Amino acid sequence: MIATGASVSARRSLGIAVFSGMLASTCIAVLFIPSFYVLLQRLSERHATQKALPEAPPDA
């Protein structure tokens, strides 16, 4: 991002793209990874609860 000398415009544009991408991916990961974990944990618990419940006897 902070380039000087020869081919400064190419280095700056590449530096800005890399820096922005790393910043965006970090922010997205901080928000979404815990959310996905909680979602999968709840689904797992719900599945285990439904599997553990005995089936009701059929009405005869």
C-alpha positions as YAML, in Angstrom:
chain: A
units: angstrom
residues:
- id: 1
  name: MET
  ca: [0.00, 0.00, 0.00]
- id: 2
  name: ILE
  ca: [2.82, 2.39, 0.75]
- id: 3
  name: ALA
  ca: [5.08, 2.03, -2.25]
- id: 4
  name: THR
  ca: [7.64, 4.38, -3.74]
- id: 5
  name: GLY
  ca: [9.98, 4.16, -6.65]
- id: 6
  name: ALA
  ca: [9.60, 2.31, -9.92]
- id: 7
  name: SER
  ca: [6.15, 0.92, -10.83]
- id: 8
  name: VAL
  ca: [4.55, 2.65, -7.87]
- id: 9
  name: SER
  ca: [1.01, 2.56, -9.30]
- id: 10
  name: ALA
  ca: [1.05, -1.21, -9.85]
- id: 11
  name: ARG
  ca: [2.43, -1.90, -6.39]
- id: 12
  name: ARG
  ca: [-0.04, 0.43, -4.70]
- id: 13
  name: SER
  ca: [-3.06, -1.02, -6.49]
- id: 14
  name: LEU
  ca: [-1.97, -4.55, -5.63]
- id: 15
  name: GLY
  ca: [-1.26, -3.56, -2.02]
- id: 16
  name: ILE
  ca: [-4.65, -1.91, -1.63]
- id: 17
  name: ALA
  ca: [-6.41, -4.97, -3.08]
- id: 18
  name: VAL
  ca: [-4.55, -7.38, -0.79]
- id: 19
  name: PHE
  ca: [-5.01, -5.22, 2.31]
- id: 20
  name: SER
  ca: [-8.70, -4.68, 1.65]
- id: 21
  name: GLY
  ca: [-9.27, -8.37, 1.00]
- id: 22
  name: MET
  ca: [-7.53, -9.41, 4.20]
- id: 23
  name: LEU
  ca: [-9.45, -6.81, 6.20]
- id: 24
  name: ALA
  ca: [-12.80, -7.87, 4.71]
- id: 25
  name: SER
  ca: [-12.14, -11.58, 5.20]
- id: 26
  name: THR
  ca: [-11.15, -11.03, 8.82]
- id: 27
  name: CYS
  ca: [-14.31, -9.04, 9.56]
- id: 28
  name: ILE
  ca: [-16.52, -11.58, 7.81]
- id: 29
  name: ALA
  ca: [-14.85, -14.49, 9.61]
- id: 30
  name: VAL
  ca: [-15.27, -12.83, 13.01]
- id: 31
  name: LEU
  ca: [-19.00, -12.43, 12.37]
- id: 32
  name: PHE
  ca: [-19.96, -15.59, 10.49]
- id: 33
  name: ILE
  ca: [-17.83, -18.40, 11.94]
- id: 34
  name: PRO
  ca: [-19.36, -18.15, 15.45]
- id: 35
  name: SER
  ca: [-22.84, -17.87, 13.91]
- id: 36
  name: PHE
  ca: [-22.34, -21.03, 11.87]
- id: 37
  name: TYR
  ca: [-21.01, -22.84, 14.93]
- id: 38
  name: VAL
  ca: [-24.09, -21.93, 16.98]
- id: 39
  name: LEU
  ca: [-26.39, -22.93, 14.12]
- id: 40
  name: LEU
  ca: [-24.74, -26.33, 13.70]
- id: 41
  name: GLN
  ca: [-24.69, -26.91, 17.46]
- id: 42
  name: ARG
  ca: [-28.42, -26.23, 17.74]
- id: 43
  name: LEU
  ca: [-29.19, -28.48, 14.79]
- id: 44
  name: SER
  ca: [-27.08, -31.24, 16.32]
- id: 45
  name: GLU
  ca: [-28.81, -30.92, 19.69]
- id: 46
  name: ARG
  ca: [-32.25, -30.93, 18.06]
- id: 47
  name: HIS
  ca: [-31.36, -34.03, 16.06]
- id: 48
  name: ALA
  ca: [-30.06, -35.82, 19.16]
- id: 49
  name: THR
  ca: [-33.19, -34.90, 21.14]
- id: 50
  name: GLN
  ca: [-35.54, -36.16, 18.43]
- id: 51
  name: LYS
  ca: [-33.56, -39.36, 18.07]
- id: 52
  name: ALA
  ca: [-33.64, -40.03, 21.83]
- id: 53
  name: LEU
  ca: [-37.41, -39.63, 22.19]
- id: 54
  name: PRO
  ca: [-39.24, -42.97, 22.10]
- id: 55
  name: GLU
  ca: [-41.89, -43.37, 19.47]
- id: 56
  name: ALA
  ca: [-45.50, -43.37, 20.62]
- id: 57
  name: PRO
  ca: [-47.24, -46.75, 20.41]
- id: 58
  name: PRO
  ca: [-49.70, -47.01, 17.53]
- id: 59
  name: ASP
  ca: [-53.38, -46.73, 18.39]
- id: 60
  name: ALA
  ca: [-55.07, -50.08, 17.97]
...
